[in-house]
Amino acid sequence: MAAATTPAAPEHTVQAPLSGLDDGPPHIEGFNPSHLTRDETFREKLERKTKENPFVPIGCLATAGALIFGLRSFQQGNTRHSQLLMRGRIAAQGFTVFAIIVGVLSTALRTKQ
């Protein structure tokens, strides 16, 4: 008969803690935590974001306005005007997405300077 073999137990090694973890949070280039020391209210954050990129709220309002008036025209049976407003809504959505992309790119380029 074959002799029974026992698998070798893995050796347990004690690993030293990683160096640099005791130095506090990591440094992230372009990140300044000083303005994050207090929580912003919704209104303050909205005002700050609107000042950073005012075209996004303008595009959102234009999209919502075209949608509301387009649905109202559709309900009243004015299909030609409704179609025109729905096309305007698509254009306003495209403008909003373009404004968001431009805002993100400008923020990314601003942090590298």
N, CA, C and O atoms as CSV, one atom per row, in Angstrom:
chain,resi,resn,atom,element,x,y,z
A,1,MET,N,N,0.810,-1.176,0.000
A,1,MET,CA,C,0.000,0.000,0.000
A,1,MET,C,C,0.857,1.245,0.000
A,1,MET,O,O,2.019,1.242,0.408
A,2,ALA,N,N,0.221,2.337,-0.487
A,2,ALA,CA,C,0.954,3.600,-0.557
A,2,ALA,C,C,0.952,4.263,0.803
A,2,ALA,O,O,-0.021,4.199,1.555
A,3,ALA,N,N,2.048,4.889,1.090
A,3,ALA,CA,C,2.161,5.561,2.378
A,3,ALA,C,C,1.391,6.876,2.327
A,3,ALA,O,O,1.443,7.590,1.326
A,4,ALA,N,N,0.693,7.189,3.383
A,4,ALA,CA,C,-0.076,8.436,3.458
A,4,ALA,C,C,0.888,9.592,3.731
A,4,ALA,O,O,1.744,9.528,4.613
A,5,THR,N,N,0.714,10.637,2.948
A,5,THR,CA,C,1.569,11.808,3.155
A,5,THR,C,C,0.721,12.946,3.673
A,5,THR,O,O,-0.439,13.102,3.291
A,6,THR,N,N,1.288,13.708,4.514
A,6,THR,CA,C,0.581,14.879,5.040
A,6,THR,C,C,1.111,16.114,4.338
A,6,THR,O,O,2.320,16.261,4.163
A,7,PRO,N,N,0.221,16.996,3.939
A,7,PRO,CA,C,0.690,18.212,3.265
A,7,PRO,C,C,1.462,19.093,4.241
A,7,PRO,O,O,1.147,19.161,5.429
A,8,ALA,N,N,2.451,19.745,3.723
A,8,ALA,CA,C,3.268,20.620,4.562
A,8,ALA,C,C,2.466,21.867,4.910
A,8,ALA,O,O,1.824,22.469,4.049
A,9,ALA,N,N,2.510,22.237,6.157
A,9,ALA,CA,C,1.797,23.435,6.611
A,9,ALA,C,C,2.565,24.666,6.153
A,9,ALA,O,O,3.789,24.711,6.274
A,10,PRO,N,N,1.861,25.668,5.627
A,10,PRO,CA,C,2.571,26.875,5.193
A,10,PRO,C,C,3.173,27.596,6.391
A,10,PRO,O,O,2.590,27.640,7.475
A,11,GLU,N,N,4.326,28.145,6.170
A,11,GLU,CA,C,4.989,28.870,7.245
A,11,GLU,C,C,4.330,30.230,7.406
A,11,GLU,O,O,4.055,30.912,6.419
A,12,HIS,N,N,4.082,30.614,8.619
A,12,HIS,CA,C,3.475,31.905,8.913
A,12,HIS,C,C,4.588,32.915,9.159
A,12,HIS,O,O,5.422,32.740,10.047
A,13,THR,N,N,4.586,33.966,8.362
A,13,THR,CA,C,5.589,35.005,8.541
A,13,THR,C,C,4.900,36.282,8.985
A,13,THR,O,O,3.792,36.598,8.552
A,14,VAL,N,N,5.553,36.976,9.821
A,14,VAL,CA,C,5.024,38.242,10.303
A,14,VAL,C,C,5.561,39.338,9.400
A,14,VAL,O,O,6.770,39.487,9.222
A,15,GLN,N,N,4.629,40.108,8.828
A,15,GLN,CA,C,5.045,41.184,7.935
A,15,GLN,C,C,5.093,42.495,8.694
A,15,GLN,O,O,4.260,42.768,9.558
A,16,ALA,N,N,6.075,43.288,8.357
A,16,ALA,CA,C,6.205,44.599,8.975
A,16,ALA,C,C,5.149,45.525,8.384
A,16,ALA,O,O,4.796,45.390,7.212
A,17,PRO,N,N,4.641,46.462,9.177
A,17,PRO,CA,C,3.654,47.398,8.634
A,17,PRO,C,C,4.271,48.241,7.518
A,17,PRO,O,O,5.473,48.505,7.510
A,18,LEU,N,N,3.428,48.652,6.584
A,18,LEU,CA,C,3.905,49.462,5.464
A,18,LEU,C,C,4.391,50.811,5.956
A,18,LEU,O,O,3.775,51.441,6.817
A,19,SER,N,N,5.493,51.235,5.399
A,19,SER,CA,C,6.020,52.531,5.822
A,19,SER,C,C,5.234,53.642,5.152
A,19,SER,O,O,4.743,53.473,4.035
A,20,GLY,N,N,5.112,54.767,5.819
A,20,GLY,CA,C,4.446,55.924,5.258
A,20,GLY,C,C,2.979,56.032,5.642
A,20,GLY,O,O,2.352,57.052,5.356
A,21,LEU,N,N,2.412,55.016,6.278
A,21,LEU,CA,C,1.007,55.088,6.656
A,21,LEU,C,C,0.798,55.915,7.914
A,21,LEU,O,O,-0.313,56.377,8.173
A,22,ASP,N,N,1.840,56.104,8.690
A,22,ASP,CA,C,1.710,56.858,9.928
A,22,ASP,C,C,1.854,58.361,9.699
A,22,ASP,O,O,1.740,59.147,10.639
A,23,ASP,N,N,2.100,58.758,8.460
A,23,ASP,CA,C,2.352,60.165,8.166
A,23,ASP,C,C,1.082,60.981,7.963
A,23,ASP,O,O,1.175,62.174,7.670
A,24,GLY,N,N,-0.085,60.394,8.104
A,24,GLY,CA,C,-1.338,61.094,7.891
A,24,GLY,C,C,-1.900,60.784,6.517
A,24,GLY,O,O,-1.462,59.840,5.859
A,25,PRO,N,N,-2.869,61.579,6.083
A,25,PRO,CA,C,-3.479,61.296,4.781
A,25,PRO,C,C,-2.507,61.551,3.649
A,25,PRO,O,O,-1.577,62.343,3.795
A,26,PRO,N,N,-2.712,60.888,2.518
A,26,PRO,CA,C,-1.798,61.074,1.390
A,26,PRO,C,C,-1.964,62.456,0.766
A,26,PRO,O,O,-3.036,63.057,0.837
A,27,HIS,N,N,-0.907,62.943,0.164
A,27,HIS,CA,C,-0.943,64.233,-0.523
A,27,HIS,C,C,-1.438,64.007,-1.948
A,27,HIS,O,O,-0.858,63.226,-2.702
A,28,ILE,N,N,-2.510,64.697,-2.305
A,28,ILE,CA,C,-3.066,64.600,-3.650
A,28,ILE,C,C,-2.868,65.946,-4.323
A,28,ILE,O,O,-3.315,66.977,-3.819
A,29,GLU,N,N,-2.196,65.929,-5.459
A,29,GLU,CA,C,-1.890,67.169,-6.170
A,29,GLU,C,C,-3.177,67.862,-6.598
A,29,GLU,O,O,-4.054,67.240,-7.198
A,30,GLY,N,N,-3.288,69.146,-6.290
A,30,GLY,CA,C,-4.446,69.936,-6.680
A,30,GLY,C,C,-5.600,69.856,-5.701
A,30,GLY,O,O,-6.623,70.506,-5.917
A,31,PHE,N,N,-5.475,69.084,-4.632
A,31,PHE,CA,C,-6.549,68.950,-3.651
A,31,PHE,C,C,-6.216,69.769,-2.425
A,31,PHE,O,O,-5.171,69.575,-1.803
A,32,ASN,N,N,-7.092,70.672,-2.079
A,32,ASN,CA,C,-6.898,71.521,-0.923
A,32,ASN,C,C,-8.047,71.269,0.047
A,32,ASN,O,O,-9.161,71.730,-0.201
A,33,PRO,N,N,-7.813,70.555,1.139
A,33,PRO,CA,C,-8.913,70.217,2.039
A,33,PRO,C,C,-9.362,71.375,2.927
A,33,PRO,O,O,-10.295,71.201,3.711
A,34,SER,N,N,-8.742,72.540,2.837
A,34,SER,CA,C,-9.087,73.628,3.748
A,34,SER,C,C,-10.511,74.121,3.555
A,34,SER,O,O,-11.154,74.511,4.530
A,35,HIS,N,N,-11.033,74.118,2.310
A,35,HIS,CA,C,-12.390,74.600,2.122
A,35,HIS,C,C,-13.428,73.526,2.455
A,35,HIS,O,O,-14.628,73.800,2.413
A,36,LEU,N,N,-12.992,72.329,2.779
A,36,LEU,CA,C,-13.907,71.257,3.129
A,36,LEU,C,C,-14.054,71.089,4.642
A,36,LEU,O,O,-14.585,70.078,5.103
A,37,THR,N,N,-13.590,72.067,5.413
A,37,THR,CA,C,-13.645,71.918,6.856
A,37,THR,C,C,-15.054,72.071,7.396
A,37,THR,O,O,-15.357,71.562,8.475
A,38,ARG,N,N,-15.923,72.762,6.668
A,38,ARG,CA,C,-17.313,72.861,7.126
A,38,ARG,C,C,-18.226,72.420,5.986
A,38,ARG,O,O,-17.881,72.543,4.810
A,39,ASP,N,N,-19.374,71.916,6.351
A,39,ASP,CA,C,-20.327,71.443,5.348
A,39,ASP,C,C,-21.039,72.621,4.705
A,39,ASP,O,O,-21.393,73.595,5.370
A,40,GLU,N,N,-21.242,72.512,3.403
A,40,GLU,CA,C,-21.984,73.531,2.669
A,40,GLU,C,C,-23.466,73.186,2.693
A,40,GLU,O,O,-23.846,72.015,2.706
A,41,THR,N,N,-24.285,74.213,2.697
A,41,THR,CA,C,-25.701,73.960,2.525
A,41,THR,C,C,-25.963,73.746,1.039
A,41,THR,O,O,-25.100,74.018,0.204
A,42,PHE,N,N,-27.149,73.259,0.715
A,42,PHE,CA,C,-27.493,73.020,-0.681
A,42,PHE,C,C,-27.429,74.314,-1.476
A,42,PHE,O,O,-26.929,74.334,-2.601
A,43,ARG,N,N,-27.931,75.382,-0.897
A,43,ARG,CA,C,-27.946,76.675,-1.592
A,43,ARG,C,C,-26.529,77.186,-1.858
A,43,ARG,O,O,-26.243,77.682,-2.948
A,44,GLU,N,N,-25.639,77.066,-0.862
A,44,GLU,CA,C,-24.256,77.519,-1.039
A,44,GLU,C,C,-23.543,76.710,-2.124
A,44,GLU,O,O,-22.803,77.263,-2.938
A,45,LYS,N,N,-23.774,75.401,-2.123
A,45,LYS,CA,C,-23.143,74.563,-3.133
A,45,LYS,C,C,-23.681,74.882,-4.521
A,45,LYS,O,O,-22.921,74.918,-5.489
A,46,LEU,N,N,-24.992,75.115,-4.627
A,46,LEU,CA,C,-25.593,75.473,-5.907
A,46,LEU,C,C,-25.029,76.789,-6.430
A,46,LEU,O,O,-24.718,76.911,-7.615
A,47,GLU,N,N,-24.898,77.772,-5.543
A,47,GLU,CA,C,-24.336,79.067,-5.954
A,47,GLU,C,C,-22.881,78.920,-6.401
A,47,GLU,O,O,-22.477,79.517,-7.399
A,48,ARG,N,N,-22.100,78.137,-5.677
A,48,ARG,CA,C,-20.692,77.949,-6.026
A,48,ARG,C,C,-20.549,77.240,-7.369
A,48,ARG,O,O,-19.750,77.649,-8.212
A,49,LYS,N,N,-21.323,76.181,-7.562
A,49,LYS,CA,C,-21.248,75.440,-8.822
A,49,LYS,C,C,-21.752,76.285,-9.998
A,49,LYS,O,O,-21.223,76.178,-11.104
A,50,THR,N,N,-22.769,77.123,-9.767
A,50,THR,CA,C,-23.283,77.987,-10.824
A,50,THR,C,C,-22.257,79.036,-11.216
A,50,THR,O,O,-22.139,79.378,-12.393
A,51,LYS,N,N,-21.517,79.547,-10.249
A,51,LYS,CA,C,-20.464,80.516,-10.562
A,51,LYS,C,C,-19.319,79.861,-11.331
A,51,LYS,O,O,-18.704,80.495,-12.188
A,52,GLU,N,N,-19.028,78.584,-11.025
A,52,GLU,CA,C,-17.947,77.878,-11.719
A,52,GLU,C,C,-18.297,77.600,-13.179
A,52,GLU,O,O,-17.441,77.737,-14.053
A,53,ASN,N,N,-19.536,77.214,-13.453
A,53,ASN,CA,C,-19.954,76.892,-14.821
A,53,ASN,C,C,-21.421,77.290,-14.989
A,53,ASN,O,O,-22.309,76.463,-14.783
A,54,PRO,N,N,-21.690,78.552,-15.362
A,54,PRO,CA,C,-23.074,79.030,-15.433
A,54,PRO,C,C,-23.874,78.456,-16.603
A,54,PRO,O,O,-25.099,78.576,-16.612
A,55,PHE,N,N,-23.232,77.844,-17.577
A,55,PHE,CA,C,-23.961,77.347,-18.737
A,55,PHE,C,C,-24.728,76.057,-18.453
A,55,PHE,O,O,-25.692,75.757,-19.157
A,56,VAL,N,N,-24.331,75.300,-17.455
A,56,VAL,CA,C,-25.038,74.062,-17.129
A,56,VAL,C,C,-26.444,74.351,-16.597
A,56,VAL,O,O,-27.396,73.745,-17.089
A,57,PRO,N,N,-26.624,75.239,-15.626
A,57,PRO,CA,C,-27.996,75.524,-15.181
A,57,PRO,C,C,-28.846,76.179,-16.278
A,57,PRO,O,O,-30.052,75.945,-16.353
A,58,ILE,N,N,-28.219,76.995,-17.123
A,58,ILE,CA,C,-28.965,77.607,-18.228
A,58,ILE,C,C,-29.464,76.510,-19.170
A,58,ILE,O,O,-30.621,76.535,-19.589
A,59,GLY,N,N,-28.607,75.552,-19.504
A,59,GLY,CA,C,-29.012,74.439,-20.363
A,59,GLY,C,C,-30.083,73.577,-19.724
A,59,GLY,O,O,-31.003,73.123,-20.404
A,60,CYS,N,N,-29.974,73.347,-18.425
A,60,CYS,CA,C,-30.988,72.548,-17.721
A,60,CYS,C,C,-32.341,73.244,-17.737
A,60,CYS,O,O,-33.365,72.601,-17.965
A,61,LEU,N,N,-32.355,74.538,-17.498
A,61,LEU,CA,C,-33.612,75.291,-17.531
A,61,LEU,C,C,-34.205,75.312,-18.933
A,61,LEU,O,O,-35.419,75.191,-19.092
A,62,ALA,N,N,-33.362,75.464,-19.951
A,62,ALA,CA,C,-33.852,75.448,-21.329
A,62,ALA,C,C,-34.431,74.083,-21.686
A,62,ALA,O,O,-35.457,74.001,-22.361
A,63,THR,N,N,-33.780,73.015,-21.238
A,63,THR,CA,C,-34.287,71.670,-21.496
A,63,THR,C,C,-35.632,71.454,-20.820
A,63,THR,O,O,-36.572,70.953,-21.438
A,64,ALA,N,N,-35.721,71.832,-19.553
A,64,ALA,CA,C,-36.976,71.653,-18.817
A,64,ALA,C,C,-38.092,72.501,-19.418
A,64,ALA,O,O,-39.231,72.047,-19.525
A,65,GLY,N,N,-37.769,73.725,-19.809
A,65,GLY,CA,C,-38.780,74.598,-20.406
A,65,GLY,C,C,-39.302,74.048,-21.728
A,65,GLY,O,O,-40.510,74.045,-21.966
A,66,ALA,N,N,-38.403,73.585,-22.584
A,66,ALA,CA,C,-38.821,73.018,-23.864
A,66,ALA,C,C,-39.657,71.761,-23.651
A,66,ALA,O,O,-40.630,71.533,-24.369
A,67,LEU,N,N,-39.283,70.947,-22.671
A,67,LEU,CA,C,-40.043,69.733,-22.383
A,67,LEU,C,C,-41.449,70.071,-21.897
A,67,LEU,O,O,-42.427,69.496,-22.374
A,68,ILE,N,N,-41.550,70.988,-20.962
A,68,ILE,CA,C,-42.864,71.346,-20.402
A,68,ILE,C,C,-43.765,71.943,-21.474
A,68,ILE,O,O,-44.919,71.537,-21.617
A,69,PHE,N,N,-43.241,72.908,-22.227
A,69,PHE,CA,C,-44.071,73.536,-23.253
A,69,PHE,C,C,-44.374,72.573,-24.404
A,69,PHE,O,O,-45.445,72.655,-25.006
A,70,GLY,N,N,-43.451,71.667,-24.714
A,70,GLY,CA,C,-43.700,70.672,-25.744
A,70,GLY,C,C,-44.787,69.699,-25.344
A,70,GLY,O,O,-45.638,69.349,-26.161
A,71,LEU,N,N,-44.770,69.254,-24.094
A,71,LEU,CA,C,-45.824,68.355,-23.610
A,71,LEU,C,C,-47.173,69.061,-23.549
A,71,LEU,O,O,-48.214,68.464,-23.827
A,72,ARG,N,N,-47.142,70.322,-23.187
A,72,ARG,CA,C,-48.391,71.099,-23.150
A,72,ARG,C,C,-48.965,71.269,-24.556
A,72,ARG,O,O,-50.175,71.147,-24.750
A,73,SER,N,N,-48.111,71.547,-25.527
A,73,SER,CA,C,-48.577,71.667,-26.910
A,73,SER,C,C,-49.118,70.339,-27.419
A,73,SER,O,O,-50.112,70.309,-28.144
A,74,PHE,N,N,-48.469,69.238,-27.044
A,74,PHE,CA,C,-48.935,67.923,-27.446
A,74,PHE,C,C,-50.311,67.624,-26.861
A,74,PHE,O,O,-51.178,67.060,-27.528
A,75,GLN,N,N,-50.493,68.013,-25.599
A,75,GLN,CA,C,-51.773,67.789,-24.935
A,75,GLN,C,C,-52.885,68.602,-25.602
A,75,GLN,O,O,-54.025,68.146,-25.686
A,76,GLN,N,N,-52.557,69.789,-26.068
A,76,GLN,CA,C,-53.552,70.640,-26.714
A,76,GLN,C,C,-53.804,70.244,-28.166
A,76,GLN,O,O,-54.709,70.785,-28.801
A,77,GLY,N,N,-53.026,69.318,-28.697
A,77,GLY,CA,C,-53.238,68.835,-30.048
A,77,GLY,C,C,-52.444,69.576,-31.109
A,77,GLY,O,O,-52.647,69.332,-32.298
A,78,ASN,N,N,-51.560,70.457,-30.726
A,78,ASN,CA,C,-50.739,71.209,-31.671
A,78,ASN,C,C,-49.453,70.413,-31.914
A,78,ASN,O,O,-48.410,70.696,-31.325
A,79,THR,N,N,-49.551,69.418,-32.789
A,79,THR,CA,C,-48.430,68.501,-32.970
A,79,THR,C,C,-47.227,69.161,-33.643
A,79,THR,O,O,-46.084,68.817,-33.341
A,80,ARG,N,N,-47.471,70.091,-34.535
A,80,ARG,CA,C,-46.346,70.742,-35.216
A,80,ARG,C,C,-45.494,71.532,-34.219
A,80,ARG,O,O,-44.266,71.445,-34.235
A,81,HIS,N,N,-46.149,72.294,-33.365
A,81,HIS,CA,C,-45.434,73.076,-32.342
A,81,HIS,C,C,-44.775,72.150,-31.323
A,81,HIS,O,O,-43.677,72.436,-30.845
A,82,SER,N,N,-45.438,71.044,-30.990
A,82,SER,CA,C,-44.883,70.077,-30.053
A,82,SER,C,C,-43.604,69.454,-30.608
A,82,SER,O,O,-42.619,69.315,-29.883
A,83,GLN,N,N,-43.611,69.077,-31.889
A,83,GLN,CA,C,-42.421,68.506,-32.515
A,83,GLN,C,C,-41.270,69.508,-32.542
A,83,GLN,O,O,-40.116,69.143,-32.318
A,84,LEU,N,N,-41.587,70.757,-32.815
A,84,LEU,CA,C,-40.566,71.805,-32.828
A,84,LEU,C,C,-39.924,71.960,-31.445
A,84,LEU,O,O,-38.706,72.090,-31.324
A,85,LEU,N,N,-40.761,71.943,-30.414
A,85,LEU,CA,C,-40.228,72.076,-29.061
A,85,LEU,C,C,-39.444,70.840,-28.621
A,85,LEU,O,O,-38.480,70.959,-27.865
A,86,MET,N,N,-39.842,69.672,-29.078
A,86,MET,CA,C,-39.083,68.466,-28.736
A,86,MET,C,C,-37.703,68.485,-29.411
A,86,MET,O,O,-36.722,68.023,-28.827
A,87,ARG,N,N,-37.628,69.008,-30.620
A,87,ARG,CA,C,-36.329,69.162,-31.262
A,87,ARG,C,C,-35.484,70.206,-30.528
A,87,ARG,O,O,-34.269,70.059,-30.401
A,88,GLY,N,N,-36.137,71.244,-30.055
A,88,GLY,CA,C,-35.440,72.237,-29.242
A,88,GLY,C,C,-34.929,71.651,-27.937
A,88,GLY,O,O,-33.857,72.016,-27.455
A,89,ARG,N,N,-35.712,70.735,-27.371
A,89,ARG,CA,C,-35.279,70.071,-26.134
A,89,ARG,C,C,-34.014,69.260,-26.381
A,89,ARG,O,O,-33.101,69.268,-25.556
A,90,ILE,N,N,-33.954,68.557,-27.516
A,90,ILE,CA,C,-32.761,67.775,-27.851
A,90,ILE,C,C,-31.557,68.705,-28.012
A,90,ILE,O,O,-30.461,68.390,-27.547
A,91,ALA,N,N,-31.754,69.825,-28.655
A,91,ALA,CA,C,-30.658,70.789,-28.820
A,91,ALA,C,C,-30.206,71.331,-27.465
A,91,ALA,O,O,-29.009,71.486,-27.225
A,92,ALA,N,N,-31.160,71.619,-26.581
A,92,ALA,CA,C,-30.810,72.127,-25.246
A,92,ALA,C,C,-30.072,71.062,-24.438
A,92,ALA,O,O,-29.151,71.384,-23.687
A,93,GLN,N,N,-30.466,69.803,-24.586
A,93,GLN,CA,C,-29.754,68.727,-23.899
A,93,GLN,C,C,-28.324,68.607,-24.419
A,93,GLN,O,O,-27.388,68.415,-23.643
A,94,GLY,N,N,-28.164,68.719,-25.727
A,94,GLY,CA,C,-26.820,68.674,-26.303
A,94,GLY,C,C,-25.963,69.813,-25.795
A,94,GLY,O,O,-24.787,69.620,-25.486
A,95,PHE,N,N,-26.547,71.005,-25.705
A,95,PHE,CA,C,-25.834,72.162,-25.169
A,95,PHE,C,C,-25.410,71.909,-23.725
A,95,PHE,O,O,-24.289,72.240,-23.339
A,96,THR,N,N,-26.300,71.326,-22.929
A,96,THR,CA,C,-25.998,71.057,-21.518
A,96,THR,C,C,-24.866,70.048,-21.383
A,96,THR,O,O,-23.958,70.242,-20.574
A,97,VAL,N,N,-24.909,68.975,-22.163
A,97,VAL,CA,C,-23.847,67.964,-22.102
A,97,VAL,C,C,-22.516,68.581,-22.536
A,97,VAL,O,O,-21.479,68.318,-21.927
A,98,PHE,N,N,-22.548,69.396,-23.583
A,98,PHE,CA,C,-21.336,70.081,-24.038
A,98,PHE,C,C,-20.785,70.996,-22.937
A,98,PHE,O,O,-19.574,71.043,-22.723
A,99,ALA,N,N,-21.668,71.721,-22.239
A,99,ALA,CA,C,-21.233,72.604,-21.151
A,99,ALA,C,C,-20.615,71.811,-20.011
A,99,ALA,O,O,-19.636,72.253,-19.410
A,100,ILE,N,N,-21.170,70.651,-19.706
A,100,ILE,CA,C,-20.609,69.808,-18.645
A,100,ILE,C,C,-19.214,69.331,-19.037
A,100,ILE,O,O,-18.291,69.373,-18.224
A,101,ILE,N,N,-19.058,68.878,-20.280
A,101,ILE,CA,C,-17.754,68.389,-20.740
A,101,ILE,C,C,-16.714,69.502,-20.711
A,101,ILE,O,O,-15.584,69.291,-20.270
A,102,VAL,N,N,-17.099,70.690,-21.182
A,102,VAL,CA,C,-16.171,71.827,-21.155
A,102,VAL,C,C,-15.799,72.177,-19.718
A,102,VAL,O,O,-14.640,72.485,-19.441
A,103,GLY,N,N,-16.760,72.133,-18.804
A,103,GLY,CA,C,-16.477,72.415,-17.401
A,103,GLY,C,C,-15.537,71.410,-16.775
A,103,GLY,O,O,-14.641,71.782,-16.018
A,104,VAL,N,N,-15.732,70.142,-17.083
A,104,VAL,CA,C,-14.858,69.094,-16.541
A,104,VAL,C,C,-13.436,69.254,-17.095
A,104,VAL,O,O,-12.457,69.155,-16.355
A,105,LEU,N,N,-13.338,69.500,-18.396
A,105,LEU,CA,C,-12.011,69.674,-18.997
A,105,LEU,C,C,-11.299,70.911,-18.457
A,105,LEU,O,O,-10.095,70.872,-18.200
A,106,SER,N,N,-12.031,72.003,-18.285
A,106,SER,CA,C,-11.383,73.207,-17.761
A,106,SER,C,C,-10.929,73.012,-16.320
A,106,SER,O,O,-9.885,73.530,-15.924
A,107,THR,N,N,-11.703,72.273,-15.537
A,107,THR,CA,C,-11.295,71.985,-14.167
A,107,THR,C,C,-10.060,71.098,-14.157
A,107,THR,O,O,-9.150,71.313,-13.356
A,108,ALA,N,N,-10.017,70.101,-15.040
A,108,ALA,CA,C,-8.854,69.208,-15.102
A,108,ALA,C,C,-7.604,69.961,-15.538
A,108,ALA,O,O,-6.522,69.721,-15.004
A,109,LEU,N,N,-7.738,70.866,-16.498
A,109,LEU,CA,C,-6.576,71.629,-16.955
A,109,LEU,C,C,-6.143,72.665,-15.930
A,109,LEU,O,O,-4.955,72.967,-15.814
A,110,ARG,N,N,-7.095,73.208,-15.191
A,110,ARG,CA,C,-6.781,74.218,-14.186
A,110,ARG,C,C,-5.957,73.623,-13.046
A,110,ARG,O,O,-5.104,74.315,-12.490
A,111,THR,N,N,-6.185,72.366,-12.684
A,111,THR,CA,C,-5.447,71.756,-11.584
A,111,THR,C,C,-4.005,71.449,-11.970
A,111,THR,O,O,-3.140,71.380,-11.098
A,112,LYS,N,N,-3.727,71.263,-13.268
A,112,LYS,CA,C,-2.367,70.963,-13.696
A,112,LYS,C,C,-1.494,72.207,-13.777
A,112,LYS,O,O,-0.268,72.092,-13.776
A,113,GLN,N,N,-2.079,73.369,-13.846
A,113,GLN,CA,C,-1.308,74.607,-13.979
A,113,GLN,C,C,-0.742,75.069,-12.673
A,113,GLN,O,O,-0.067,76.097,-12.621
